[in-house]
Amino acid sequence: MLRDLESPNLSPAAMAQRLVRYADLVPCRNAFVDTRTPGSDRKENFTIIGPGVAENPDQFVHIREPHGFNIGGARQPENCINSQHSHETAEVFVVHTGRWRLIFGPNREDGTLEIGPGDVVSVPTRMFRGFEKIDAGTGFLWVVLGGDDPGRVRWAPEVFHMAERYGLKLLKSGLLFDTTQGAAPPPDTELETPPNPEEVAALPTPPRARLLECYLPATAVQPNPASALTSDGVRESAVIGPQASDDGFAPGPILGWWHHGFTLRRLDLTLGGATPWHRRAEAEVLFVQTGSLSVDWPEGTLTLGPGDTLTLPIGLARQFSAPTEATQVFIVRGGEAPAAFEWIAG
């Protein structure tokens, strides 16, 4: 029960350790085996919360605390490609900036989907997908991965062949090895091998109509009047909800036929809008899409801007408001059926 939780006392300095500002993101430019492949050599990968799926041990992890899910990001310039790969756990893209094309199939043969700012896609597990930035300038995807350990990606065969041309090999351990300096992998290590035709066939692309069930354009998001956070100036909307939950949400609109382990909501606040003071029984991570969000807790206040990520401890009293401008925030909550929050008298 929520009332049995001890409410944490969190100093401003301790809360600042739970905030990752967009300007402070530390990229890894050689996180994966395709990092030298032309078209993929300019991407930046980020591990914001949790270990992520990077194959380079030098990948910087901003917050290591387990949440039941991982938060990451990808930043790419125009025409930069993230190569075809498959995940064993959920992979959700929230488009922060730029226009992107998702590409399906082991050889990019199974169709595409174009997405833009505020759109959300949960790509099914165990299918090949890649993505590329398609408009001018640099864009950023905020990414949610399922599980404390989201496992490793499985690359399409062509990715292995291209990587070898540029001196990179992937070890069975999941780590990268660079052969361009003349060194060979240690003799007691094994190289990862490309998936064979049977393995590829076991990772089919669902029909397009099925894939579109996993896509929610920004313009299609519908506020939920049953949400306890909904009030004058505040609207909470479902994005990913595998099942009905005690905080007033029916399943959907993105359900998924695979395990997510989290829900995704969108909070829209008009200028001056504020939620009630409340606390929750789940891990909760905020990502500011647009505007400026004030987060208050008993010991202090933080102001978040676009692209900032903040994780809030379970049981912490909190209030969200938009004192300076209209604001849009995506919220990840742990578990597929969050509990009702507890009101706290002001």
Short mmCIF file of the C-alpha atoms (twelve columns), coordinates in Angstrom:
data_MODEL
# 
_entry.id   MODEL 
# 
loop_
_atom_site.group_PDB 
_atom_site.id 
_atom_site.type_symbol 
_atom_site.label_atom_id 
_atom_site.label_alt_id 
_atom_site.label_comp_id 
_atom_site.label_asym_id 
_atom_site.label_seq_id 
_atom_site.Cartn_x 
_atom_site.Cartn_y 
_atom_site.Cartn_z 
_atom_site.pdbx_PDB_model_num 
ATOM 1   C CA . MET A 1   0.000   0.000   0.000   1 
ATOM 2   C CA . LEU A 2   1.184   3.513   -0.787  1 
ATOM 3   C CA . ARG A 3   0.432   4.753   2.723   1 
ATOM 4   C CA . ASP A 4   2.913   2.228   4.093   1 
ATOM 5   C CA . LEU A 5   5.747   3.787   2.094   1 
ATOM 6   C CA . GLU A 6   8.086   6.136   3.878   1 
ATOM 7   C CA . SER A 7   8.101   9.466   2.061   1 
ATOM 8   C CA . PRO A 8   11.704  10.274  1.142   1 
ATOM 9   C CA . ASN A 9   13.323  13.515  2.224   1 
ATOM 10  C CA . LEU A 10  15.224  14.713  -0.805  1 
ATOM 11  C CA . SER A 11  17.540  17.714  -0.726  1 
ATOM 12  C CA . PRO A 12  17.826  19.952  -3.802  1 
ATOM 13  C CA . ALA A 13  21.330  18.559  -4.366  1 
ATOM 14  C CA . ALA A 14  20.034  14.977  -4.251  1 
ATOM 15  C CA . MET A 15  17.202  15.796  -6.641  1 
ATOM 16  C CA . ALA A 16  19.654  17.428  -9.053  1 
ATOM 17  C CA . GLN A 17  21.418  14.056  -9.277  1 
ATOM 18  C CA . ARG A 18  18.171  12.624  -10.647 1 
ATOM 19  C CA . LEU A 19  17.960  15.222  -13.428 1 
ATOM 20  C CA . VAL A 20  19.647  14.823  -16.817 1 
ATOM 21  C CA . ARG A 21  19.447  18.007  -18.831 1 
ATOM 22  C CA . TYR A 22  19.498  17.794  -22.597 1 
ATOM 23  C CA . ALA A 23  22.517  20.114  -22.729 1 
ATOM 24  C CA . ASP A 24  24.421  17.750  -20.400 1 
ATOM 25  C CA . LEU A 25  23.814  14.507  -22.304 1 
ATOM 26  C CA . VAL A 26  27.061  12.596  -22.856 1 
ATOM 27  C CA . PRO A 27  27.030  10.810  -26.234 1 
ATOM 28  C CA . CYS A 28  28.774  7.684   -27.396 1 
ATOM 29  C CA . ARG A 29  29.700  7.903   -31.069 1 
ATOM 30  C CA . ASN A 30  30.866  4.297   -31.374 1 
ATOM 31  C CA . ALA A 31  28.268  2.433   -29.334 1 
ATOM 32  C CA . PHE A 32  27.466  -0.289  -31.873 1 
ATOM 33  C CA . VAL A 33  28.983  -2.540  -34.498 1 
ATOM 34  C CA . ASP A 34  27.695  -0.363  -37.353 1 
ATOM 35  C CA . THR A 35  29.414  2.760   -36.067 1 
ATOM 36  C CA . ARG A 36  31.819  3.032   -39.058 1 
ATOM 37  C CA . THR A 37  29.371  2.068   -41.760 1 
ATOM 38  C CA . PRO A 38  28.887  5.010   -44.148 1 
ATOM 39  C CA . GLY A 39  25.576  6.644   -43.320 1 
ATOM 40  C CA . SER A 40  25.711  5.383   -39.732 1 
ATOM 41  C CA . ASP A 41  28.991  6.965   -38.670 1 
ATOM 42  C CA . ARG A 42  27.568  10.283  -37.436 1 
ATOM 43  C CA . LYS A 43  24.996  9.067   -34.935 1 
ATOM 44  C CA . GLU A 44  25.153  9.722   -31.199 1 
ATOM 45  C CA . ASN A 45  23.721  7.251   -28.691 1 
ATOM 46  C CA . PHE A 46  22.786  8.047   -25.098 1 
ATOM 47  C CA . THR A 47  22.180  5.887   -22.048 1 
ATOM 48  C CA . ILE A 48  20.171  8.073   -19.671 1 
ATOM 49  C CA . ILE A 49  18.741  5.573   -17.155 1 
ATOM 50  C CA . GLY A 50  19.893  1.965   -16.856 1 
ATOM 51  C CA . PRO A 51  22.592  0.031   -18.731 1 
ATOM 52  C CA . GLY A 52  20.962  0.232   -22.166 1 
ATOM 53  C CA . VAL A 53  22.044  -1.990  -25.042 1 
ATOM 54  C CA . ALA A 54  25.328  -0.367  -26.118 1 
ATOM 55  C CA . GLU A 55  28.146  -2.698  -27.200 1 
ATOM 56  C CA . ASN A 56  30.906  -0.309  -26.190 1 
ATOM 57  C CA . PRO A 57  31.933  -0.536  -22.500 1 
ATOM 58  C CA . ASP A 58  32.859  3.155   -22.628 1 
ATOM 59  C CA . GLN A 59  29.199  4.157   -23.100 1 
ATOM 60  C CA . PHE A 60  28.433  6.736   -20.391 1 
ATOM 61  C CA . VAL A 61  25.486  5.875   -18.111 1 
ATOM 62  C CA . HIS A 62  23.913  8.952   -16.529 1 
ATOM 63  C CA . ILE A 63  21.732  7.222   -13.882 1 
ATOM 64  C CA . ARG A 64  22.308  3.583   -12.947 1 
ATOM 65  C CA . GLU A 65  19.416  3.103   -10.511 1 
ATOM 66  C CA . PRO A 66  17.150  0.208   -11.658 1 
ATOM 67  C CA . HIS A 67  13.649  1.337   -12.658 1 
ATOM 68  C CA . GLY A 68  12.191  -1.744  -14.348 1 
ATOM 69  C CA . PHE A 69  12.835  -0.024  -17.691 1 
ATOM 70  C CA . ASN A 70  15.659  1.876   -19.401 1 
ATOM 71  C CA . ILE A 71  15.744  5.370   -20.895 1 
ATOM 72  C CA . GLY A 72  18.041  6.203   -23.786 1 
ATOM 73  C CA . GLY A 73  18.281  8.471   -26.784 1 
ATOM 74  C CA . ALA A 74  19.574  8.830   -30.321 1 
ATOM 75  C CA . ARG A 75  20.706  12.072  -31.955 1 
ATOM 76  C CA . GLN A 76  21.374  12.084  -35.683 1 
ATOM 77  C CA . PRO A 77  21.906  14.572  -38.499 1 
ATOM 78  C CA . GLU A 78  20.144  14.491  -41.854 1 
ATOM 79  C CA . ASN A 79  20.431  11.167  -43.739 1 
ATOM 80  C CA . CYS A 80  22.137  9.417   -40.813 1 
ATOM 81  C CA . ILE A 81  21.032  5.785   -40.460 1 
ATOM 82  C CA . ASN A 82  20.649  3.424   -37.514 1 
ATOM 83  C CA . SER A 83  21.105  -0.028  -39.060 1 
ATOM 84  C CA . GLN A 84  18.643  -2.942  -39.102 1 
ATOM 85  C CA . HIS A 85  18.396  -4.754  -35.777 1 
ATOM 86  C CA . SER A 86  15.945  -6.644  -33.551 1 
ATOM 87  C CA . HIS A 87  15.183  -6.321  -29.818 1 
ATOM 88  C CA . GLU A 88  14.008  -8.935  -27.322 1 
ATOM 89  C CA . THR A 89  12.358  -6.289  -25.103 1 
ATOM 90  C CA . ALA A 90  10.158  -3.279  -25.790 1 
ATOM 91  C CA . GLU A 91  11.607  -0.345  -27.728 1 
ATOM 92  C CA . VAL A 92  9.550   2.863   -27.763 1 
ATOM 93  C CA . PHE A 93  10.462  5.970   -29.746 1 
ATOM 94  C CA . VAL A 94  9.241   9.417   -28.678 1 
ATOM 95  C CA . VAL A 95  10.171  11.944  -31.361 1 
ATOM 96  C CA . HIS A 96  11.518  15.051  -29.681 1 
ATOM 97  C CA . THR A 97  12.823  16.891  -32.737 1 
ATOM 98  C CA . GLY A 98  13.178  16.247  -36.457 1 
ATOM 99  C CA . ARG A 99  11.471  13.958  -38.918 1 
ATOM 100 C CA . TRP A 100 12.428  10.303  -39.052 1 
ATOM 101 C CA . ARG A 101 11.774  7.249   -41.173 1 
ATOM 102 C CA . LEU A 102 11.425  3.833   -39.547 1 
ATOM 103 C CA . ILE A 103 12.510  1.048   -41.909 1 
ATOM 104 C CA . PHE A 104 11.341  -2.550  -41.494 1 
ATOM 105 C CA . GLY A 105 12.770  -5.906  -42.517 1 
ATOM 106 C CA . PRO A 106 16.257  -7.449  -42.393 1 
ATOM 107 C CA . ASN A 107 17.142  -5.919  -45.751 1 
ATOM 108 C CA . ARG A 108 14.948  -2.794  -45.427 1 
ATOM 109 C CA . GLU A 109 12.400  -4.477  -47.687 1 
ATOM 110 C CA . ASP A 110 9.236   -4.532  -45.547 1 
ATOM 111 C CA . GLY A 111 8.059   -0.940  -45.696 1 
ATOM 112 C CA . THR A 112 8.572   2.324   -43.838 1 
ATOM 113 C CA . LEU A 113 6.794   4.715   -41.492 1 
ATOM 114 C CA . GLU A 114 7.562   8.427   -41.243 1 
ATOM 115 C CA . ILE A 115 7.239   10.095  -37.853 1 
ATOM 116 C CA . GLY A 116 7.684   13.622  -36.523 1 
ATOM 117 C CA . PRO A 117 7.767   15.674  -33.298 1 
ATOM 118 C CA . GLY A 118 5.484   14.355  -30.569 1 
ATOM 119 C CA . ASP A 119 4.728   11.072  -32.375 1 
ATOM 120 C CA . VAL A 120 5.213   7.793   -30.495 1 
ATOM 121 C CA . VAL A 121 5.962   4.324   -31.883 1 
ATOM 122 C CA . SER A 122 6.396   1.116   -29.909 1 
ATOM 123 C CA . VAL A 123 8.176   -1.213  -32.317 1 
ATOM 124 C CA . PRO A 124 7.266   -4.878  -31.729 1 
ATOM 125 C CA . THR A 125 9.922   -7.159  -30.315 1 
ATOM 126 C CA . ARG A 126 11.617  -9.810  -32.435 1 
ATOM 127 C CA . MET A 127 11.467  -8.018  -35.785 1 
ATOM 128 C CA . PHE A 128 14.091  -6.106  -37.732 1 
ATOM 129 C CA . ARG A 129 13.907  -2.336  -37.706 1 
ATOM 130 C CA . GLY A 130 16.177  0.609   -38.416 1 
ATOM 131 C CA . PHE A 131 15.677  4.336   -38.609 1 
ATOM 132 C CA . GLU A 132 17.069  7.385   -40.332 1 
ATOM 133 C CA . LYS A 133 16.818  11.148  -39.919 1 
ATOM 134 C CA . ILE A 134 15.210  12.504  -43.083 1 
ATOM 135 C CA . ASP A 135 14.938  16.299  -42.765 1 
ATOM 136 C CA . ALA A 136 17.598  19.008  -42.499 1 
ATOM 137 C CA . GLY A 137 19.429  19.591  -39.243 1 
ATOM 138 C CA . THR A 138 19.914  17.365  -36.207 1 
ATOM 139 C CA . GLY A 139 17.061  15.479  -34.524 1 
ATOM 140 C CA . PHE A 140 16.632  13.640  -31.232 1 
ATOM 141 C CA . LEU A 141 14.677  10.510  -30.343 1 
ATOM 142 C CA . TRP A 142 13.922  9.769   -26.679 1 
ATOM 143 C CA . VAL A 143 13.773  5.999   -26.226 1 
ATOM 144 C CA . VAL A 144 12.223  3.711   -23.596 1 
ATOM 145 C CA . LEU A 145 13.479  0.112   -23.417 1 
ATOM 146 C CA . GLY A 146 11.812  -2.668  -21.448 1 
ATOM 147 C CA . GLY A 147 13.338  -4.316  -18.376 1 
ATOM 148 C CA . ASP A 148 16.202  -3.520  -16.047 1 
ATOM 149 C CA . ASP A 149 18.345  -5.540  -18.461 1 
ATOM 150 C CA . PRO A 150 17.041  -4.903  -21.990 1 
ATOM 151 C CA . GLY A 151 19.401  -7.526  -23.401 1 
ATOM 152 C CA . ARG A 152 21.347  -7.233  -26.616 1 
ATOM 153 C CA . VAL A 153 20.304  -6.306  -30.101 1 
ATOM 154 C CA . ARG A 154 20.442  -8.839  -32.918 1 
ATOM 155 C CA . TRP A 155 21.852  -7.274  -36.060 1 
ATOM 156 C CA . ALA A 156 20.767  -8.151  -39.580 1 
ATOM 157 C CA . PRO A 157 23.366  -10.132 -41.596 1 
ATOM 158 C CA . GLU A 158 24.369  -7.186  -43.804 1 
ATOM 159 C CA . VAL A 159 25.347  -5.155  -40.729 1 
ATOM 160 C CA . PHE A 160 28.002  -7.741  -39.826 1 
ATOM 161 C CA . HIS A 161 29.378  -7.752  -43.375 1 
ATOM 162 C CA . MET A 162 29.614  -3.954  -43.505 1 
ATOM 163 C CA . ALA A 163 31.204  -3.727  -40.046 1 
ATOM 164 C CA . GLU A 164 33.927  -6.189  -40.996 1 
ATOM 165 C CA . ARG A 165 34.873  -4.049  -43.990 1 
ATOM 166 C CA . TYR A 166 35.623  -1.213  -41.580 1 
ATOM 167 C CA . GLY A 167 37.538  -3.227  -38.981 1 
ATOM 168 C CA . LEU A 168 34.900  -3.812  -36.293 1 
ATOM 169 C CA . LYS A 169 33.976  -7.212  -34.923 1 
ATOM 170 C CA . LEU A 170 31.307  -8.103  -32.368 1 
ATOM 171 C CA . LEU A 171 32.271  -10.622 -29.703 1 
ATOM 172 C CA . LYS A 172 29.923  -13.256 -28.262 1 
ATOM 173 C CA . SER A 173 30.154  -11.315 -25.007 1 
ATOM 174 C CA . GLY A 174 28.338  -8.460  -26.719 1 
ATOM 175 C CA . LEU A 175 31.346  -6.137  -26.806 1 
ATOM 176 C CA . LEU A 176 32.981  -4.509  -29.818 1 
ATOM 177 C CA . PHE A 177 36.543  -5.222  -30.904 1 
ATOM 178 C CA . ASP A 178 38.475  -2.854  -33.189 1 
ATOM 179 C CA . THR A 179 40.935  -4.600  -35.527 1 
ATOM 180 C CA . THR A 180 42.166  -1.473  -37.314 1 
ATOM 181 C CA . GLN A 181 45.229  -1.202  -35.065 1 
ATOM 182 C CA . GLY A 182 46.481  -4.625  -36.096 1 
ATOM 183 C CA . ALA A 183 45.374  -6.475  -32.963 1 
ATOM 184 C CA . ALA A 184 43.336  -9.656  -32.965 1 
ATOM 185 C CA . PRO A 185 40.654  -10.594 -30.428 1 
ATOM 186 C CA . PRO A 186 42.005  -12.544 -27.441 1 
ATOM 187 C CA . PRO A 187 42.308  -16.261 -28.254 1 
ATOM 188 C CA . ASP A 188 39.774  -17.302 -25.621 1 
ATOM 189 C CA . THR A 189 36.990  -15.142 -27.075 1 
ATOM 190 C CA . GLU A 190 34.407  -16.046 -29.688 1 
ATOM 191 C CA . LEU A 191 33.088  -13.816 -32.418 1 
ATOM 192 C CA . GLU A 192 29.382  -13.254 -32.779 1 
ATOM 193 C CA . THR A 193 28.049  -14.640 -36.043 1 
ATOM 194 C CA . PRO A 194 25.348  -13.184 -38.303 1 
ATOM 195 C CA . PRO A 195 21.904  -14.734 -37.993 1 
ATOM 196 C CA . ASN A 196 21.393  -17.596 -40.409 1 
ATOM 197 C CA . PRO A 197 18.365  -17.743 -42.770 1 
ATOM 198 C CA . GLU A 198 16.335  -19.732 -40.228 1 
ATOM 199 C CA . GLU A 199 16.982  -17.135 -37.519 1 
ATOM 200 C CA . VAL A 200 16.043  -14.316 -39.874 1 
ATOM 201 C CA . ALA A 201 12.818  -16.101 -40.837 1 
ATOM 202 C CA . ALA A 202 11.951  -16.399 -37.135 1 
ATOM 203 C CA . LEU A 203 11.931  -12.574 -36.834 1 
ATOM 204 C CA . PRO A 204 9.224   -11.631 -39.351 1 
ATOM 205 C CA . THR A 205 7.786   -8.175  -39.914 1 
ATOM 206 C CA . PRO A 206 4.090   -7.992  -38.960 1 
ATOM 207 C CA . PRO A 207 1.616   -6.751  -41.596 1 
ATOM 208 C CA . ARG A 208 1.483   -2.973  -41.971 1 
ATOM 209 C CA . ALA A 209 -2.003  -2.753  -40.445 1 
ATOM 210 C CA . ARG A 210 -0.651  -4.504  -37.352 1 
ATOM 211 C CA . LEU A 211 2.339   -2.171  -37.173 1 
ATOM 212 C CA . LEU A 212 0.074   0.884   -37.353 1 
ATOM 213 C CA . GLU A 213 -1.568  -0.313  -34.119 1 
ATOM 214 C CA . CYS A 214 1.777   0.496   -32.497 1 
ATOM 215 C CA . TYR A 215 1.895   4.103   -33.744 1 
ATOM 216 C CA . LEU A 216 0.267   7.161   -32.159 1 
ATOM 217 C CA . PRO A 217 0.642   10.484  -33.976 1 
ATOM 218 C CA . ALA A 218 0.851   13.557  -31.765 1 
ATOM 219 C CA . THR A 219 -2.392  14.838  -33.280 1 
ATOM 220 C CA . ALA A 220 -4.287  11.666  -32.301 1 
ATOM 221 C CA . VAL A 221 -3.579  11.855  -28.550 1 
ATOM 222 C CA . GLN A 222 -6.865  12.157  -26.622 1 
ATOM 223 C CA . PRO A 223 -7.124  13.535  -23.047 1 
ATOM 224 C CA . ASN A 224 -8.642  11.195  -20.475 1 
ATOM 225 C CA . PRO A 225 -11.284 12.994  -18.401 1 
ATOM 226 C CA . ALA A 226 -11.188 10.128  -15.876 1 
ATOM 227 C CA . SER A 227 -7.569  10.852  -14.956 1 
ATOM 228 C CA . ALA A 228 -7.307  12.224  -11.439 1 
ATOM 229 C CA . LEU A 229 -4.671  14.667  -12.685 1 
ATOM 230 C CA . THR A 230 -7.111  16.210  -15.161 1 
ATOM 231 C CA . SER A 231 -8.314  19.645  -14.039 1 
ATOM 232 C CA . ASP A 232 -8.462  23.227  -15.286 1 
ATOM 233 C CA . GLY A 233 -5.249  23.691  -17.226 1 
ATOM 234 C CA . VAL A 234 -4.088  20.057  -16.961 1 
ATOM 235 C CA . ARG A 235 -4.849  17.154  -19.286 1 
ATOM 236 C CA . GLU A 236 -3.411  13.647  -18.952 1 
ATOM 237 C CA . SER A 237 -3.612  11.342  -21.964 1 
ATOM 238 C CA . ALA A 238 -2.866  7.671   -22.494 1 
ATOM 239 C CA . VAL A 239 -0.176  6.726   -25.003 1 
ATOM 240 C CA . ILE A 240 0.888   3.168   -24.084 1 
ATOM 241 C CA . GLY A 241 -1.316  1.189   -21.717 1 
ATOM 242 C CA . PRO A 242 -1.163  -2.605  -21.955 1 
ATOM 243 C CA . GLN A 243 -4.080  -3.016  -19.523 1 
ATOM 244 C CA . ALA A 244 -6.618  -1.108  -17.452 1 
ATOM 245 C CA . SER A 245 -5.120  0.600   -14.411 1 
ATOM 246 C CA . ASP A 246 -6.358  1.898   -11.079 1 
ATOM 247 C CA . ASP A 247 -5.420  5.484   -11.924 1 
ATOM 248 C CA . GLY A 248 -8.414  5.791   -14.235 1 
ATOM 249 C CA . PHE A 249 -7.133  4.553   -17.600 1 
ATOM 250 C CA . ALA A 250 -8.530  1.940   -19.939 1 
ATOM 251 C CA . PRO A 251 -6.130  -0.132  -22.039 1 
ATOM 252 C CA . GLY A 252 -4.528  1.557   -25.054 1 
ATOM 253 C CA . PRO A 253 -4.352  3.315   -27.369 1 
ATOM 254 C CA . ILE A 254 -1.052  1.467   -27.970 1 
ATOM 255 C CA . LEU A 255 -1.494  -1.976  -26.430 1 
ATOM 256 C CA . GLY A 256 1.235   -4.142  -27.910 1 
ATOM 257 C CA . TRP A 257 1.063   -7.924  -28.024 1 
ATOM 258 C CA . TRP A 258 4.390   -8.205  -26.160 1 
ATOM 259 C CA . HIS A 259 5.447   -7.269  -22.632 1 
ATOM 260 C CA . HIS A 260 6.247   -3.603  -22.022 1 
ATOM 261 C CA . GLY A 261 6.645   -3.448  -18.234 1 
ATOM 262 C CA . PHE A 262 5.725   0.253   -18.155 1 
ATOM 263 C CA . THR A 263 3.065   2.719   -19.243 1 
ATOM 264 C CA . LEU A 264 3.534   5.941   -21.182 1 
ATOM 265 C CA . ARG A 265 1.314   8.997   -20.682 1 
ATOM 266 C CA . ARG A 266 1.316   12.578  -21.933 1 
ATOM 267 C CA . LEU A 267 0.626   15.547  -19.679 1 
ATOM 268 C CA . ASP A 268 -0.420  18.845  -21.269 1 
ATOM 269 C CA . LEU A 269 -0.477  21.958  -19.082 1 
ATOM 270 C CA . THR A 270 -1.715  25.361  -20.165 1 
ATOM 271 C CA . LEU A 271 -0.029  28.495  -18.820 1 
ATOM 272 C CA . GLY A 272 -0.666  28.498  -15.065 1 
ATOM 273 C CA . GLY A 273 -1.868  24.882  -15.007 1 
ATOM 274 C CA . ALA A 274 -0.876  22.794  -11.970 1 
ATOM 275 C CA . THR A 275 -1.527  19.257  -10.747 1 
ATOM 276 C CA . PRO A 276 -2.529  18.539  -7.159  1 
ATOM 277 C CA . TRP A 277 0.133   17.526  -4.692  1 
ATOM 278 C CA . HIS A 278 0.373   13.745  -4.833  1 
ATOM 279 C CA . ARG A 279 2.668   10.755  -4.557  1 
ATOM 280 C CA . ARG A 280 2.914   7.474   -6.428  1 
ATOM 281 C CA . ALA A 281 3.784   3.834   -5.777  1 
ATOM 282 C CA . GLU A 282 5.747   3.430   -9.029  1 
ATOM 283 C CA . ALA A 283 8.954   4.753   -10.478 1 
ATOM 284 C CA . GLU A 284 8.080   7.814   -12.567 1 
ATOM 285 C CA . VAL A 285 10.254  9.485   -15.212 1 
ATOM 286 C CA . LEU A 286 9.409   12.828  -16.822 1 
ATOM 287 C CA . PHE A 287 10.555  14.023  -20.245 1 
ATOM 288 C CA . VAL A 288 9.762   17.578  -21.300 1 
ATOM 289 C CA . GLN A 289 8.710   17.692  -24.941 1 
ATOM 290 C CA . THR A 290 7.917   21.418  -25.104 1 
ATOM 291 C CA . GLY A 291 7.658   24.324  -22.707 1 
ATOM 292 C CA . SER A 292 8.912   24.693  -19.139 1 
ATOM 293 C CA . LEU A 293 7.876   22.429  -16.262 1 
ATOM 294 C CA . SER A 294 8.164   23.299  -12.585 1 
ATOM 295 C CA . VAL A 295 8.531   20.261  -10.316 1 
ATOM 296 C CA . ASP A 296 7.929   20.984  -6.629  1 
ATOM 297 C CA . TRP A 297 8.587   18.639  -3.719  1 
ATOM 298 C CA . PRO A 298 8.696   19.452  0.028   1 
ATOM 299 C CA . GLU A 299 12.388  20.345  0.009   1 
ATOM 300 C CA . GLY A 300 12.624  22.367  -3.193  1 
ATOM 301 C CA . THR A 301 11.734  23.196  -6.790  1 
ATOM 302 C CA . LEU A 302 13.319  22.310  -10.131 1 
ATOM 303 C CA . THR A 303 12.566  23.836  -13.504 1 
ATOM 304 C CA . LEU A 304 12.859  21.549  -16.537 1 
ATOM 305 C CA . GLY A 305 13.149  22.591  -20.166 1 
ATOM 306 C CA . PRO A 306 12.727  20.815  -23.511 1 
ATOM 307 C CA . GLY A 307 14.696  17.561  -23.725 1 
ATOM 308 C CA . ASP A 308 15.315  17.303  -19.971 1 
ATOM 309 C CA . THR A 309 14.726  13.984  -18.153 1 
ATOM 310 C CA . LEU A 310 13.910  13.688  -14.432 1 
ATOM 311 C CA . THR A 311 13.290  10.537  -12.395 1 
ATOM 312 C CA . LEU A 312 11.237  10.813  -9.202  1 
ATOM 313 C CA . PRO A 313 11.581  8.435   -6.241  1 
ATOM 314 C CA . ILE A 314 8.682   6.201   -5.291  1 
ATOM 315 C CA . GLY A 315 6.565   7.844   -2.586  1 
ATOM 316 C CA . LEU A 316 7.943   11.348  -3.019  1 
ATOM 317 C CA . ALA A 317 5.357   14.134  -2.660  1 
ATOM 318 C CA . ARG A 318 5.321   16.135  -5.894  1 
ATOM 319 C CA . GLN A 319 3.442   18.770  -7.866  1 
ATOM 320 C CA . PHE A 320 3.850   19.721  -11.533 1 
ATOM 321 C CA . SER A 321 3.026   23.156  -12.927 1 
ATOM 322 C CA . ALA A 322 3.573   25.382  -15.952 1 
ATOM 323 C CA . PRO A 323 4.069   28.879  -14.496 1 
ATOM 324 C CA . THR A 324 5.607   30.532  -17.574 1 
ATOM 325 C CA . GLU A 325 4.228   28.845  -20.718 1 
ATOM 326 C CA . ALA A 326 2.146   25.964  -22.026 1 
ATOM 327 C CA . THR A 327 4.052   22.714  -21.514 1 
ATOM 328 C CA . GLN A 328 3.920   19.137  -22.765 1 
ATOM 329 C CA . VAL A 329 5.524   16.273  -20.844 1 
ATOM 330 C CA . PHE A 330 5.787   12.544  -21.486 1 
ATOM 331 C CA . ILE A 331 5.642   10.372  -18.362 1 
ATOM 332 C CA . VAL A 332 6.867   6.787   -18.015 1 
ATOM 333 C CA . ARG A 333 5.505   4.863   -15.016 1 
ATOM 334 C CA . GLY A 334 6.791   1.476   -13.934 1 
ATOM 335 C CA . GLY A 335 4.482   -1.510  -14.315 1 
ATOM 336 C CA . GLU A 336 1.747   -2.125  -16.852 1 
ATOM 337 C CA . ALA A 337 -1.090  -1.066  -14.489 1 
ATOM 338 C CA . PRO A 338 -0.121  1.896   -12.270 1 
ATOM 339 C CA . ALA A 339 -1.981  2.311   -8.985  1 
ATOM 340 C CA . ALA A 340 -4.110  5.317   -8.157  1 
ATOM 341 C CA . PHE A 341 -1.962  8.082   -6.720  1 
ATOM 342 C CA . GLU A 342 -2.409  9.391   -3.199  1 
ATOM 343 C CA . TRP A 343 -3.606  12.969  -2.805  1 
ATOM 344 C CA . ILE A 344 -1.661  15.157  -0.415  1 
ATOM 345 C CA . ALA A 345 -3.461  18.084  1.186   1 
ATOM 346 C CA . GLY A 346 -1.963  21.436  0.278   1 
# 
